[in-house]
Structure formats: structure tokens, C-alpha cells
Amino acid sequence: MQNPPVFRTHDAASRPVVAIQHPDDVFETLFQSIQGGEQHVRPPLELRPDSPFLTFIEVGYALRACLEDKSRRDYLVQRLRPHVSAIIGTLPAGLQPQGMLPRVPAPPGFRPLEQIGDAEVRAWLVEDGGLIYGELQRHELDNYFDAIAAVIRPGGVMVDLGSGLGKVVMSAALAFPFQRCIGVELIGYRHAMAAQRLHNLLALAGKALAALPSPLTPETPLRLPFGGEANGSHLLDLASRIAFIEADMFRVDVRGASLVFMYSTCFGPLMDALGDKLAREMQEGALVSTTTYPLTHPAFKLLCSYPAGTLAWTNVMLYQRAGPLENVVTTAATTYEPDPAAWEERLRQEFAAMDDRVLK
Ligand SMILES: C[S@@+](CC[C@H](N)C(=O)[O-])C[C@H]1O[C@@H](n2cnc3c(N)ncnc32)[C@H](O)[C@@H]1O
């Protein structure tokens, strides 16, 4: 019988690497340099006429106006309630004080909620949920890499859909002998931060490699941090093995991916559409992992499922694209179905708590 996996439960205290003696020190230096992104300040979106988020901002302003005016809260509840399956949590993230809506007043011409249709409200909620930011902590990502190490083959392309500041993409490129690791991120500032972090990582890699007592050549055998084998080009060619793309993940073809990673905890209402997309594009045998929400599309076979509190704080699932699509009967599964009455009760409690905070 196989031993159950042993999961790390917290990040080990990271000691700065003071001397680079061995390639392991290079890896550790680089891993340390890409931590901590989840604490970054999230700037509000810019209100400018050419913003790709202009409709998102307009609808968000209309909703926020109803939230701020107590006499319009019942109307807000009435408009949101049909779409609870598109809301992550209770009060949509964009309407919370730290949300990404600009802080400046609405410009003339923006529509009030009464003039905004249900489909637009729903689309706003889905987009708003997807834009929430979070990262797995280092020990969780290490657990994840341990868990997938046995099924990763050398070569292949790893893709992170919704790559944020790029931690998973850069970590995967260090951890595994992928030919290429690609991050796809919708929000411009996050993409820019990922590009900057990659720039920093490459500069640091150059310095750390130069500090090795015996220089690494492309042919030097290299033991990888999660058990695989590679050679020196794994680190020497890091620049050509990592790429970030600023794009909507639904517009990027993942046909060539051997592993698609999604930190999908805020993608609940998007999961069915993502499942359809991945089933159409991915090759038989390719892997997908999700957090929190399952992929219910029948083209994917569940390989492993790690309950919340084991591999990571939330559950993590690993799937494999199985069988030709012609033989697969698509089911209209809905993966995210909260109870509207319970949601409304929680929302009204949040309104009361908000008003209390204002009074104090
Ligand atoms: C929970 S964060 C995960 C970040 C990163 N994958 C990680 O695990 O460290 C999800 C990211 O998905 C991005 N996102 C949401 N919808 C997207 C879309 N349609 N296309 C690309 N990125 C999207 C968000 O902006 C956010 O940065």
C-alpha cells in the first residue's frame, strides 16, 4: 500500500541564501524572490475613455450608487438576487471598499441601474468575481508540485489561465522541465507586474549563476527541486522558457498545453465555459488542475482530488483530458448554485454592519 502524501502545513521560515555554493542555492534564491505577491496593493481601475473596462466601470458605478443610497438597497437586492450563482461570496468584491472600481465620481452619461439590463448585470458579476486576487502560499504550491511531479513529462507547455503576478508560472518553470511556461492575465497592471517580476528573476538568476563556484554549462546534469532530472540549460535558458501574455483567457488557444493550471477559486460561474473551452482545445492526455470548483465536463477524467486543508486551504483537483471529443456527451452541469434566500440574508447583515461602521 502506498503511504498517504505528507503535506506541508506552513511556509518554512525563509533564510536568505548568503552563499551560492550549489545549483540548489540558485533555485532557493529564485523561489524566494517570487513570493509575497498576494500582499500587493491593488490599484483601482483607471477611468479613461479608452479603457477596456469602461462598461465594467459603468455598471459597477450604477450598482455602487444603489449600495450607497440606503433607500435604493431593496432595488439593488432585487437586481442582484436572480444572479446569485454569479456572485462570489456575499457583497460583490467590486462594491467593497477595497474593490477595483475607480474612486472618482461618475462622469456624465453613465447609466443608472434602471437603464442597465439583467444580462449586463450578470456579466458584470461574473467579471467582478474573476478579478479577485489571491495566490497559493509557497508551501501550498510546493505540495501541489509534489503531487503532480509523478505525472509531469519532460518538455511540454504549462499554461496558467489567470496568471496574476506570475508566481505559479515562474515557479513551475523552475520546478519542472517544461519547455515553456506561459501566463495569461486580463488585468493590465497585474500583467505588467508579472513582466517586471520576470525581469527581476532573470537578473537575479544571472547573478546567482555567475556566483556558482563551478560554472553551469548547458550539459551539466541538474537535479530539479521536485525530483526530476534536467541539465544546465534548464536554468541558463530561463528567459526563453517563461512568457506572459496580457489577454482574456477565453481568447487564448491552449491547444499545445500539457498542463493548464487555474487558481479557479473565484471562477465559479466561469467553470462550465472553461470546461467547454478546454475540452475543445486540449489534447488527449493533457492535464488540468483547478482549485475549489470541479471541472464537470465529461471530457475530463479526475485523477486526484485533495480535500481542503490537505494540499492547500481549498480543495485541489487534477484532471486528464480523456478520449476524443466526438464520443463525449456534454452535460449542462452547473457547478456553482448558492441558495438565494441565504445569500440575501447574509447581504442584509452586511448592509447593517456597513452602516454600523459608518456611524462609529
Ligand atoms: C486568483 S488569481 C490567481 C493568480 C495566479 N494564477 C496564482 O495562482 O498566483 C486569478 C487571476 O485571474 C485573472 N483573470 C480573471 N479573469 C480572467 C480572464 N478572463 N482572462 C485572464 N485572466 C483572468 C484575475 O485578474 C486574477 O489575476
The ligand as a MOL file (V3000), in Angstrom:
LIG
                    3D

  0  0  0     0  0            999 V3000
M  V30 BEGIN CTAB
M  V30 COUNTS 27 29 0 0 0
M  V30 BEGIN ATOM
M  V30 1 C -6.9450 34.0770 -8.0040 0
M  V30 2 S -5.9060 34.9830 -9.1240 0 CHG=1
M  V30 3 C -4.6420 33.7500 -9.3880 0
M  V30 4 C -3.2860 34.2650 -9.7930 0
M  V30 5 C -2.2470 33.1970 -10.1220 0
M  V30 6 N -2.7770 32.2030 -11.0270 0
M  V30 7 C -1.7600 32.4970 -8.8720 0
M  V30 8 O -2.2710 31.4240 -8.5860 0
M  V30 9 O -0.8660 33.0210 -8.2030 0 CHG=-1
M  V30 10 C -6.8740 34.8720 -10.6130 0
M  V30 11 C -6.4180 35.7900 -11.7100 0
M  V30 12 O -7.2240 35.5480 -12.8620 0
M  V30 13 C -7.3420 36.7600 -13.5740 0
M  V30 14 N -8.4580 36.6580 -14.5390 0
M  V30 15 C -9.7870 36.7030 -14.2830 0
M  V30 16 N -10.5000 36.5830 -15.4150 0
M  V30 17 C -9.5960 36.4430 -16.4150 0
M  V30 18 C -9.7140 36.2810 -17.8220 0
M  V30 19 N -10.9010 36.2530 -18.4180 0
M  V30 20 N -8.5890 36.1600 -18.5440 0
M  V30 21 C -7.3660 36.2060 -17.9460 0
M  V30 22 N -7.1960 36.3790 -16.6230 0
M  V30 23 C -8.2860 36.4850 -15.8560 0
M  V30 24 C -7.5540 37.7780 -12.4590 0
M  V30 25 O -7.2820 39.0970 -12.8840 0
M  V30 26 C -6.5780 37.2680 -11.4030 0
M  V30 27 O -5.3340 37.9100 -11.5310 0
M  V30 END ATOM
M  V30 BEGIN BOND
M  V30 1 1 1 2
M  V30 2 1 2 3
M  V30 3 1 2 10
M  V30 4 1 3 4
M  V30 5 1 4 5
M  V30 6 1 5 6
M  V30 7 1 5 7
M  V30 8 2 7 8
M  V30 9 1 7 9
M  V30 10 1 10 11
M  V30 11 1 11 12
M  V30 12 1 11 26
M  V30 13 1 12 13
M  V30 14 1 13 14
M  V30 15 1 13 24
M  V30 16 1 14 15
M  V30 17 1 14 23
M  V30 18 2 15 16
M  V30 19 1 16 17
M  V30 20 1 17 18
M  V30 21 2 17 23
M  V30 22 1 18 19
M  V30 23 2 18 20
M  V30 24 1 20 21
M  V30 25 2 21 22
M  V30 26 1 22 23
M  V30 27 1 24 25
M  V30 28 1 24 26
M  V30 29 1 26 27
M  V30 END BOND
M  V30 END CTAB
M  END
